[in-house]
């Protein structure tokens, strides 16, 4: 079962690369930046917003 991310958290965190709002992908437990086309993992309910941990999304 996937944990739900607190929706208020999405109001205050941003992409570390471009400062855009992130979209929550609950199924894959990650946060997506639509502008940079990268996904940041969520580990144990905690977003890991490190550029080196970002996964490039396939188009």
Secondary structure, DSSP 8 states (H G I E B T S, - for coil): ------HHHHHH---TTT----EEETTTTEEEETTTTEEEEEETTEE---GGG-EE---
